[in-house]
């Protein structure tokens, strides 16, 4: 009698279903998922919505370090010995995420190669993104940094179709993410709108033509 074949492990199913050490969490816009200084004992995976990560310095200055969306992980520092959260995770829109206990994620990483490959690929992609962000900050003008950020928030360059309509995000948050002032962001947003690169009326609709500003050395105007 042939041996019954073991069902193959599907990372997508694992991340979508409640099970040992994992549960779904819903948060409304503005609610926190964890706060800086709290115990780091789980990672999170986003099913729906957007989440921003912010850090507050000892002097009380706050900075937005990342805006994440569907299929992104966050809180993975606990797997590298991080005992407390070094950032605050807050829902930018209504969100559905899955919380996976450290023990559960460690177990599946050791046991299931398919999940380990997916997770490692994500971490490598995240590292590349951080390096690109650093180069952007060092070498590009604030105008180009803003254009690149808007394209990233709209998922241009990611797998799947872009989502040109960005959920409501304040100019102050955009300024914090690119290292400039809110007044400069306002100046460039108005310029992009006049050029037909974006539509801006509460929400932000990004047109693919904005890519031209990032990819080519076009003249820019600093206020």
DOSEZA-274531 format. One record per residue (C-alpha): residue number from 1; x, y, z. Coordinates in steps of 0.25 Angstrom, whole numbers. Last residue first. Example, Ala and Ser with C-alpha at 12.3 -4.5 7.8 and 13.67 -1.06 7.14 Angstrom:
2
<atom><num>2</num><u>55</u><v>-4</v><w>29</w></atom>
<atom><num>1</num><u>49</u><v>-18</v><w>31</w></atom>
END
This chain:
223
<atom><num>223</num><u>47</u><v>308</v><w>-9</w></atom>
<atom><num>222</num><u>55</u><v>298</v><w>-17</w></atom>
<atom><num>221</num><u>52</u><v>297</v><w>-32</w></atom>
<atom><num>220</num><u>56</u><v>285</v><w>-40</w></atom>
<atom><num>219</num><u>62</u><v>283</v><w>-54</w></atom>
<atom><num>218</num><u>60</u><v>269</v><w>-60</w></atom>
<atom><num>217</num><u>71</u><v>259</v><w>-57</w></atom>
<atom><num>216</num><u>63</u><v>247</v><w>-62</w></atom>
<atom><num>215</num><u>58</u><v>235</v><w>-54</w></atom>
<atom><num>214</num><u>51</u><v>242</v><w>-43</w></atom>
<atom><num>213</num><u>44</u><v>253</v><w>-50</w></atom>
<atom><num>212</num><u>40</u><v>243</v><w>-61</w></atom>
<atom><num>211</num><u>34</u><v>234</v><w>-51</w></atom>
<atom><num>210</num><u>23</u><v>245</v><w>-48</w></atom>
<atom><num>209</num><u>17</u><v>241</v><w>-62</w></atom>
<atom><num>208</num><u>12</u><v>229</v><w>-55</w></atom>
<atom><num>207</num><u>1</u><v>237</v><w>-49</w></atom>
<atom><num>206</num><u>-1</u><v>238</v><w>-34</w></atom>
<atom><num>205</num><u>-14</u><v>241</v><w>-28</w></atom>
<atom><num>204</num><u>-13</u><v>247</v><w>-14</w></atom>
<atom><num>203</num><u>-25</u><v>247</v><w>-4</w></atom>
<atom><num>202</num><u>-29</u><v>260</v><w>2</w></atom>
<atom><num>201</num><u>-30</u><v>267</v><w>-12</w></atom>
<atom><num>200</num><u>-17</u><v>265</v><w>-19</w></atom>
<atom><num>199</num><u>-16</u><v>259</v><w>-33</w></atom>
<atom><num>198</num><u>-2</u><v>256</v><w>-37</w></atom>
<atom><num>197</num><u>8</u><v>258</v><w>-49</w></atom>
<atom><num>196</num><u>-1</u><v>268</v><w>-56</w></atom>
<atom><num>195</num><u>10</u><v>279</v><w>-56</w></atom>
<atom><num>194</num><u>1</u><v>288</v><w>-47</w></atom>
<atom><num>193</num><u>-1</u><v>276</v><w>-37</w></atom>
<atom><num>192</num><u>14</u><v>273</v><w>-37</w></atom>
<atom><num>191</num><u>17</u><v>288</v><w>-34</w></atom>
<atom><num>190</num><u>6</u><v>288</v><w>-23</w></atom>
<atom><num>189</num><u>12</u><v>276</v><w>-16</w></atom>
<atom><num>188</num><u>26</u><v>282</v><w>-18</w></atom>
<atom><num>187</num><u>22</u><v>295</v><w>-10</w></atom>
<atom><num>186</num><u>14</u><v>287</v><w>1</w></atom>
<atom><num>185</num><u>26</u><v>278</v><w>3</w></atom>
<atom><num>184</num><u>35</u><v>290</v><w>4</w></atom>
<atom><num>183</num><u>26</u><v>296</v><w>15</w></atom>
<atom><num>182</num><u>25</u><v>283</v><w>22</w></atom>
<atom><num>181</num><u>40</u><v>283</v><w>24</w></atom>
<atom><num>180</num><u>50</u><v>273</v><w>20</w></atom>
<atom><num>179</num><u>56</u><v>259</v><w>23</w></atom>
<atom><num>178</num><u>49</u><v>250</v><w>13</w></atom>
<atom><num>177</num><u>40</u><v>243</v><w>23</w></atom>
<atom><num>176</num><u>37</u><v>254</v><w>33</w></atom>
<atom><num>175</num><u>33</u><v>263</v><w>21</w></atom>
<atom><num>174</num><u>23</u><v>252</v><w>16</w></atom>
<atom><num>173</num><u>17</u><v>251</v><w>31</w></atom>
<atom><num>172</num><u>16</u><v>267</v><w>31</w></atom>
<atom><num>171</num><u>9</u><v>267</v><w>18</w></atom>
<atom><num>170</num><u>-2</u><v>258</v><w>24</w></atom>
<atom><num>169</num><u>-6</u><v>244</v><w>18</w></atom>
<atom><num>168</num><u>-19</u><v>240</v><w>13</w></atom>
<atom><num>167</num><u>-19</u><v>227</v><w>6</w></atom>
<atom><num>166</num><u>-11</u><v>227</v><w>-7</w></atom>
<atom><num>165</num><u>-19</u><v>226</v><w>-20</w></atom>
<atom><num>164</num><u>-9</u><v>221</v><w>-31</w></atom>
<atom><num>163</num><u>-10</u><v>206</v><w>-26</w></atom>
<atom><num>162</num><u>0</u><v>200</v><w>-35</w></atom>
<atom><num>161</num><u>-3</u><v>186</v><w>-41</w></atom>
<atom><num>160</num><u>4</u><v>174</v><w>-36</w></atom>
<atom><num>159</num><u>19</u><v>173</v><w>-32</w></atom>
<atom><num>158</num><u>25</u><v>186</v><w>-27</w></atom>
<atom><num>157</num><u>31</u><v>197</v><w>-36</w></atom>
<atom><num>156</num><u>20</u><v>206</v><w>-34</w></atom>
<atom><num>155</num><u>13</u><v>203</v><w>-21</w></atom>
<atom><num>154</num><u>6</u><v>216</v><w>-18</w></atom>
<atom><num>153</num><u>14</u><v>218</v><w>-6</w></atom>
<atom><num>152</num><u>27</u><v>216</v><w>-14</w></atom>
<atom><num>151</num><u>23</u><v>225</v><w>-25</w></atom>
<atom><num>150</num><u>20</u><v>236</v><w>-14</w></atom>
<atom><num>149</num><u>33</u><v>234</v><w>-8</w></atom>
<atom><num>148</num><u>41</u><v>235</v><w>-21</w></atom>
<atom><num>147</num><u>34</u><v>248</v><w>-24</w></atom>
<atom><num>146</num><u>37</u><v>253</v><w>-10</w></atom>
<atom><num>145</num><u>52</u><v>249</v><w>-11</w></atom>
<atom><num>144</num><u>53</u><v>256</v><w>-24</w></atom>
<atom><num>143</num><u>48</u><v>269</v><w>-19</w></atom>
<atom><num>142</num><u>56</u><v>268</v><w>-6</w></atom>
<atom><num>141</num><u>68</u><v>267</v><w>-16</w></atom>
<atom><num>140</num><u>75</u><v>254</v><w>-17</w></atom>
<atom><num>139</num><u>89</u><v>249</v><w>-13</w></atom>
<atom><num>138</num><u>89</u><v>246</v><w>2</w></atom>
<atom><num>137</num><u>74</u><v>243</v><w>5</w></atom>
<atom><num>136</num><u>73</u><v>235</v><w>-8</w></atom>
<atom><num>135</num><u>85</u><v>227</v><w>-5</w></atom>
<atom><num>134</num><u>79</u><v>224</v><w>9</w></atom>
<atom><num>133</num><u>66</u><v>220</v><w>3</w></atom>
<atom><num>132</num><u>72</u><v>211</v><w>-7</w></atom>
<atom><num>131</num><u>80</u><v>204</v><w>4</w></atom>
<atom><num>130</num><u>67</u><v>203</v><w>12</w></atom>
<atom><num>129</num><u>60</u><v>197</v><w>0</w></atom>
<atom><num>128</num><u>71</u><v>187</v><w>-2</w></atom>
<atom><num>127</num><u>70</u><v>182</v><w>12</w></atom>
<atom><num>126</num><u>55</u><v>181</v><w>11</w></atom>
<atom><num>125</num><u>56</u><v>172</v><w>-2</w></atom>
<atom><num>124</num><u>66</u><v>163</v><w>6</w></atom>
<atom><num>123</num><u>56</u><v>162</v><w>17</w></atom>
<atom><num>122</num><u>45</u><v>158</v><w>8</w></atom>
<atom><num>121</num><u>54</u><v>148</v><w>1</w></atom>
<atom><num>120</num><u>57</u><v>142</v><w>15</w></atom>
<atom><num>119</num><u>43</u><v>141</v><w>18</w></atom>
<atom><num>118</num><u>38</u><v>134</v><w>6</w></atom>
<atom><num>117</num><u>50</u><v>125</v><w>6</w></atom>
<atom><num>116</num><u>47</u><v>121</v><w>21</w></atom>
<atom><num>115</num><u>33</u><v>119</v><w>17</w></atom>
<atom><num>114</num><u>36</u><v>109</v><w>7</w></atom>
<atom><num>113</num><u>47</u><v>103</v><w>15</w></atom>
<atom><num>112</num><u>37</u><v>99</v><w>26</w></atom>
<atom><num>111</num><u>42</u><v>93</v><w>39</w></atom>
<atom><num>110</num><u>52</u><v>103</v><w>44</w></atom>
<atom><num>109</num><u>45</u><v>116</v><w>39</w></atom>
<atom><num>108</num><u>32</u><v>109</v><w>44</w></atom>
<atom><num>107</num><u>37</u><v>108</v><w>58</w></atom>
<atom><num>106</num><u>43</u><v>122</v><w>59</w></atom>
<atom><num>105</num><u>30</u><v>128</v><w>55</w></atom>
<atom><num>104</num><u>22</u><v>120</v><w>65</w></atom>
<atom><num>103</num><u>32</u><v>123</v><w>77</w></atom>
<atom><num>102</num><u>33</u><v>138</v><w>73</w></atom>
<atom><num>101</num><u>17</u><v>139</v><w>73</w></atom>
<atom><num>100</num><u>11</u><v>142</v><w>60</w></atom>
<atom><num>99</num><u>1</u><v>154</v><w>60</w></atom>
<atom><num>98</num><u>-7</u><v>155</v><w>47</w></atom>
<atom><num>97</num><u>-11</u><v>168</v><w>41</w></atom>
<atom><num>96</num><u>-24</u><v>174</v><w>37</w></atom>
<atom><num>95</num><u>-24</u><v>190</v><w>36</w></atom>
<atom><num>94</num><u>-33</u><v>202</v><w>35</w></atom>
<atom><num>93</num><u>-23</u><v>213</v><w>30</w></atom>
<atom><num>92</num><u>-10</u><v>219</v><w>35</w></atom>
<atom><num>91</num><u>-10</u><v>208</v><w>46</w></atom>
<atom><num>90</num><u>1</u><v>211</v><w>56</w></atom>
<atom><num>89</num><u>14</u><v>203</v><w>59</w></atom>
<atom><num>88</num><u>24</u><v>210</v><w>69</w></atom>
<atom><num>87</num><u>39</u><v>207</v><w>68</w></atom>
<atom><num>86</num><u>50</u><v>201</v><w>76</w></atom>
<atom><num>85</num><u>41</u><v>190</v><w>82</w></atom>
<atom><num>84</num><u>48</u><v>183</v><w>93</w></atom>
<atom><num>83</num><u>55</u><v>170</v><w>94</w></atom>
<atom><num>82</num><u>62</u><v>170</v><w>80</w></atom>
<atom><num>81</num><u>70</u><v>157</v><w>79</w></atom>
<atom><num>80</num><u>70</u><v>155</v><w>64</w></atom>
<atom><num>79</num><u>56</u><v>149</v><w>64</w></atom>
<atom><num>78</num><u>50</u><v>161</v><w>72</w></atom>
<atom><num>77</num><u>55</u><v>170</v><w>61</w></atom>
<atom><num>76</num><u>44</u><v>164</v><w>52</w></atom>
<atom><num>75</num><u>34</u><v>175</v><w>57</w></atom>
<atom><num>74</num><u>29</u><v>177</v><w>42</w></atom>
<atom><num>73</num><u>25</u><v>168</v><w>31</w></atom>
<atom><num>72</num><u>19</u><v>173</v><w>17</w></atom>
<atom><num>71</num><u>9</u><v>166</v><w>9</w></atom>
<atom><num>70</num><u>-1</u><v>178</v><w>9</w></atom>
<atom><num>69</num><u>5</u><v>191</v><w>13</w></atom>
<atom><num>68</num><u>17</u><v>198</v><w>20</w></atom>
<atom><num>67</num><u>21</u><v>212</v><w>23</w></atom>
<atom><num>66</num><u>35</u><v>213</v><w>29</w></atom>
<atom><num>65</num><u>44</u><v>222</v><w>37</w></atom>
<atom><num>64</num><u>34</u><v>233</v><w>41</w></atom>
<atom><num>63</num><u>42</u><v>242</v><w>51</w></atom>
<atom><num>62</num><u>38</u><v>248</v><w>64</w></atom>
<atom><num>61</num><u>47</u><v>257</v><w>73</w></atom>
<atom><num>60</num><u>45</u><v>256</v><w>88</w></atom>
<atom><num>59</num><u>60</u><v>258</v><w>91</w></atom>
<atom><num>58</num><u>62</u><v>244</v><w>95</w></atom>
<atom><num>57</num><u>58</u><v>241</v><w>80</w></atom>
<atom><num>56</num><u>44</u><v>236</v><w>76</w></atom>
<atom><num>55</num><u>43</u><v>226</v><w>65</w></atom>
<atom><num>54</num><u>31</u><v>224</v><w>56</w></atom>
<atom><num>53</num><u>26</u><v>212</v><w>48</w></atom>
<atom><num>52</num><u>14</u><v>214</v><w>39</w></atom>
<atom><num>51</num><u>4</u><v>203</v><w>35</w></atom>
<atom><num>50</num><u>-5</u><v>202</v><w>23</w></atom>
<atom><num>49</num><u>-17</u><v>194</v><w>20</w></atom>
<atom><num>48</num><u>-20</u><v>179</v><w>18</w></atom>
<atom><num>47</num><u>-13</u><v>166</v><w>20</w></atom>
<atom><num>46</num><u>-1</u><v>172</v><w>28</w></atom>
<atom><num>45</num><u>8</u><v>162</v><w>35</w></atom>
<atom><num>44</num><u>13</u><v>164</v><w>49</w></atom>
<atom><num>43</num><u>25</u><v>159</v><w>57</w></atom>
<atom><num>42</num><u>24</u><v>154</v><w>72</w></atom>
<atom><num>41</num><u>31</u><v>156</v><w>86</w></atom>
<atom><num>40</num><u>37</u><v>170</v><w>86</w></atom>
<atom><num>39</num><u>33</u><v>176</v><w>100</w></atom>
<atom><num>38</num><u>29</u><v>190</v><w>99</w></atom>
<atom><num>37</num><u>39</u><v>202</v><w>98</w></atom>
<atom><num>36</num><u>33</u><v>208</v><w>85</w></atom>
<atom><num>35</num><u>18</u><v>204</v><w>84</w></atom>
<atom><num>34</num><u>11</u><v>193</v><w>78</w></atom>
<atom><num>33</num><u>-1</u><v>191</v><w>68</w></atom>
<atom><num>32</num><u>-6</u><v>206</v><w>70</w></atom>
<atom><num>31</num><u>-19</u><v>212</v><w>66</w></atom>
<atom><num>30</num><u>-19</u><v>224</v><w>57</w></atom>
<atom><num>29</num><u>-28</u><v>217</v><w>46</w></atom>
<atom><num>28</num><u>-35</u><v>206</v><w>52</w></atom>
<atom><num>27</num><u>-28</u><v>193</v><w>56</w></atom>
<atom><num>26</num><u>-32</u><v>178</v><w>54</w></atom>
<atom><num>25</num><u>-24</u><v>167</v><w>59</w></atom>
<atom><num>24</num><u>-23</u><v>153</v><w>54</w></atom>
<atom><num>23</num><u>-17</u><v>142</v><w>62</w></atom>
<atom><num>22</num><u>-4</u><v>133</v><w>62</w></atom>
<atom><num>21</num><u>3</u><v>124</v><w>72</w></atom>
<atom><num>20</num><u>-4</u><v>112</v><w>68</w></atom>
<atom><num>19</num><u>-15</u><v>115</v><w>57</w></atom>
<atom><num>18</num><u>-22</u><v>126</v><w>51</w></atom>
<atom><num>17</num><u>-22</u><v>126</v><w>36</w></atom>
<atom><num>16</num><u>-16</u><v>135</v><w>25</w></atom>
<atom><num>15</num><u>-1</u><v>134</v><w>28</w></atom>
<atom><num>14</num><u>-1</u><v>119</v><w>28</w></atom>
<atom><num>13</num><u>-10</u><v>119</v><w>16</w></atom>
<atom><num>12</num><u>0</u><v>128</v><w>8</w></atom>
<atom><num>11</num><u>12</u><v>120</v><w>13</w></atom>
<atom><num>10</num><u>6</u><v>107</v><w>7</w></atom>
<atom><num>9</num><u>12</u><v>94</v><w>13</w></atom>
<atom><num>8</num><u>11</u><v>82</v><w>4</w></atom>
<atom><num>7</num><u>1</u><v>71</v><w>8</w></atom>
<atom><num>6</num><u>8</u><v>59</v><w>13</w></atom>
<atom><num>5</num><u>7</u><v>47</v><w>3</w></atom>
<atom><num>4</num><u>0</u><v>35</v><w>8</w></atom>
<atom><num>3</num><u>10</u><v>23</v><w>7</w></atom>
<atom><num>2</num><u>6</u><v>13</v><w>-4</w></atom>
<atom><num>1</num><u>0</u><v>0</v><w>0</w></atom>
END
